[in-house]
Amino acid sequence: MAALQPIRLILGDDEFLAERAAAEYVKAVRAEMPEHDPAPAVNRVSGADLTTGALAGLTSPTLFGGAVVAVVETGQDVDKDTAAAVLAYAAQPAPGIYLAVCHNGGNKGKALSEGLKKLDVETVRVSKIKRQPDRVAFVRGELRDAGASPRSASAEIADTIIQAVGSDLRELASACAQLVADTDGKITQESVAQYYSGRAEVSGFAVADATIAGDAGEALGTLRWAMQVGVDPVPIADALAMAVRNLSRVAAERGGAAQLAGQLGMAPWQIEKARKQSRNWTADALAEAMRVCARLNGEVKGGADDRGWALEHAVLEITRLSASGRSGRV
């Protein structure tokens, strides 16, 4: 096992992942200490509140001995003079002192993050997760870490949790821990839907699946319930557009799902799902559905007086296109 580095740069714009990375650094320091040593002292300060004097205090040994861990949050807010002092310290860190600097990776305060990288300090990246396959991988990791069975940590289960909970990583991590605890690690798609008692059913993905399948009654019923409980029209429209886009991308490609996954930026199970759905579609119908989604995007983002009506109209148009495609293949 590599020795724990005295300086760690936590770089990225996801607040939850940054907090977790800092907590893991503190945990690693504690694990590094001899059994009978005092527990490490942990000091935290925001970048805006850090001064050269405060830095000196944070990186000084305690009266009782033992390690010290200093965590600088929002490092992008550290002023120029203090940033220079941090870099000077990082070039010659004191023994028994551990310093973690969190920085969002933006241009503000970039001299500090770039200076730490030039010193070749250990860097942990915590950028926001934007791609659905990466979000699924995150949830699967959370489930495994919480003790879920291998089957319960599948991509399908992860996707069901995301549909029910949303994309916020903090909420997803909490949901995974709670689900594993309440099901003894044996999670099913049905138990997720039951646990969230309607959140999965009203998601944009549920509306999109019913629409793509050509089931107008189910799609409109799910959509109206979603609107009634306050689901915003924009993510529903986005889910519809993503479903149609996935059908178009998969329909144009040949080869195994595993082979296409990296090329298309989709998980293999998503490719398989889209292939099954595309059997009810023709190429002309898909092209028209994409035009409907493009129009809907503008309508739900301010172009329509009644966004709910715009969604219902688009859902009916797309379900008719799906039904018209059942006699042909893409």
N, C-alpha and C positions, 0 to 999 in steps of 0.2 A: 504494500500500500504506500502511495506517495505521501511524503511529509506534508502536513498542512501548511499552506503558504500564509505569511503574516499579513498580506494585503490581498483583498479580493475586490474587484470591480464588478458590480452587478449592473449590467447595461441593458436597458430596454424600457419600453413604455407601458408594460402591463403592471399595474400597482400590486395586484394580488401575487403574481409570480415573483416580483421583487421582494415583497414581504416574506414570502416563503423561502426565497434564496438566502435572505439575511438570517432567518430563523434556522435554516439548515447549517449556516456557517457557525452560528452560536452553538448549535448542537454538536458540530464537529469539534469545536474547541473544547467543549466539556468532555467529549469522549477521548480527547488527546491527553487530558490531564491525569497525572498519577492518582491513584485511588484515594490517598489520604491528604491530597492538597485541598486547600479551600476552593469552593466553587468559584468559577470565573466571575468577575464583576462585569456586568453588561451595561454600557452607557449608550444612549441614543440621542441624537440631536438632528434637527432639520437643517438643511443646507443654508436656509436664510438666517438661522440663529447661530451658525458656526462662526467663530472668530479665531484669530490666531491664539488668543489666550485660552479660549475654550478647547481648541485642538490640543494645546499643551497639557491641559488638565485631563482630557480624554485619553491621552496616550501616555499617562504617567502611571507607575506602579501604585498599587494600593498599600495602605499601612499594614494590612494583614497578610500581604503576600498573595501569591496565586496569579493566574492570568487575568488579563483585562481584554474585553472585546468592546470596541467602539464601532457603532453603526451610524454612518452619516446618511440620512434619508434626503431625498430630493437634492442630490449633489449638484444638479444644474443651477441651483439657486445660490451656490457658494460664490462670494464675491472674488474679484480678481486677486487681491492680496492674500486672502486666506487660501485660495486655490493653489497659489504658489507655495504657501507653507505646507499644504497637504502633499504636494509633489516632492518638496524637499524632504519631508518626513518619510515618504514612501521610498525614496532612494536609499535611506538608511534607517529602516525600522528598528525599534528597540526590542530586545528579547522579551518574550512573554507578553507582548502586546499584539493584538490582532485588530486590524482595521478593515471594515467593509464600507465601500462607498457605492451608494445607489445613484444612478444617473439615467435619465430617460432616453439618452441617445440623440437628443435634438441638438440644434445649433447653439442654444443658450448654454453658456458654461462649457462649451465644447473643449476649451483649453484643458480643463481638468480631466475629462475622459480620455482625450487624445494623449495627454501627458502620461497618464497611468498606463495606457496601452504601450507607449514608447518605452516605459520602464519594464515592459513584459510581465506585468502582474497577472495573476490568475483572473480570467474574465468569465463570468457566467452571463449568458444572454437570456433576457426575459422579455422579448418583444411580444406584442399582442398576437394572439392566434387568429388568423383571418380565414384560412382555408378549412373547409369542412373536414377533409381527411385528417388534418392536423388536430382539429377539435375532437374528432372521434378517437384518435390515438391518445389524446390527453385523458379523455374519460376512461378509456380502457386501462390506462396506467393507474388512474385513481382507484378503479374497481379492484385491480390486482393488488395494489398497495393496501387496500382496506380489507383484503382477505376474501374476495369473491372467488367462486369456483371458476375454472377455465371457461366453461360454457357461459357463465354469467358475465364474463368480461369480453364477450364477442362484439364484433363491430355492429351487429344488428341491435343488440341490447344498448350499446353506447349511443347509437343514433336515436333509439326510442327515448332515452333519457334526455338527449339534447332537444328533441322535439317537445318533450314535456316541460323542461326546465328553462330552456333558452340558451344563449351563448355566453352568458357571464360565467367566467371561470370559477369565481368564488362560490357562486350558487351551485355550479356543477360539482365542485369538489365536496361541498356540504351534502348535496343530494346523494352522491356516491357513498359517502361514509354512512349516511342515515339508512340508505337502502340495504347495504350490506349488513348493518347492525340489526335491522328489523326483519331480515329474511334469512339470517344465518348464512349469508353469502350465496344463496341460491335464488338468483334474480331471473325473472322471465319478463318478456315484453308485456304480458298480461298484468303481472304484479306492478310494473312501472305505471301502466295506465290506471290501474286501480288505486295505487298509492297517491297519484296526483289528481284523482277524481275529476277528470274533465280537462285538465290542462293539456294533455296529449291530444284529446279529441278536438280541441278548438284551435290547434296550432295551424299555421299556414301550410305546413307539410301535409297535414291530414286533408285540408281543402284541396291542395294540389293533387294528391294521390287520387281522390275521388273524381276530380275534374279530368285528369288524364285518362282514367278508366272509362270515361263517358257516362258516369253515374250522376246525372243532373240532380236527382232528388237528394242523394247523400251529400253531394258537393254544396248545394244551396242550403240544406239544413245545417251542415257543419259551419258554413260561412255565416249564416244568420246568428247562430249561437255564439260564434266567436265575436261578432260585432256587438251582440247584446251584452257580453261580459267585458267588453272594453278592449279587445285585441285591436291594435292599430292596423289600418288597411295596408300600410307600406310593406311590412314583412310578409303579409299574405300575398301581395302582388309579386314580391321578390321570390317567394317560394314557387309560385306558378311559373314565373319566368325561368327559374333554375330547372324545374322539372321538364319544361319544354326544351330548354337548351340541352339538357342531358340526353333527352331522346334524340335530338338532332345530331349530337356529337357521336353517340354510340352507333346510330344508324349508318353513319358514313364510314365506319371502321370495321375491319375484319380482324380476327385473331382472338386469342384467349383473353379472358378478363384480367388475369395476372400480368400478361404481357402489355395490355393497354393501360393499366392503372397509372403507371408513371407518365406515360405519354399524354394522357388526358387529364391528369391531376384529379382522378377519382379513385375511390376505393374499389377493389374488385367486386364486392357485393353490390355497390351502386351501379356498376356496369351491368351486372347480371339482372338487377331489378329493372333498369332502363330498357334492356333488351326484351324482357318479357312484356313491358308496357308498350314497346314500339310495334308489337305485332298487330295492334289495332289501328295503326297509323300508316297513311301514305305520305310520300315526300311532299306532295302539294299541300296536304292538310297540315303537316308540320310547319311548312313555310308560312301558311296563313296564321297558324297559332302563334308563331313568333311575332308576326305583325300585330296581332291582338295584344300580346304582352307588352310590346314596345309602346303602343298607344296607352295601355293601362298604366304603365309606369309614369307617364306624364300626367295622367288624370288623378292618380292617388297622391301625387306630389304637388298638387295645387291647381291642376288644369281642369278639374271637374267641380261643379257646385255640390254634387252629392257623391262622395267617394264610395259609399256603400252601394249605390245603384250602379256605379261604374264597375265595381267588382262583380256584382251579380250578372250584369250584362256580359262581361268578359268570360265568366264561368260558363254561362249558357252557350256562348259562341264556341268555346273550346270543347265543351262536351259534345256539341253537335259535330264538330270536326272529327273528334275521336270516333263517334258512331259512324260517320261517313267513311272512315278508313278501315272498317272491319272487313270489308270485302277485298281489300288489297293489302299488300305488304310493302314496307319501305325498302 
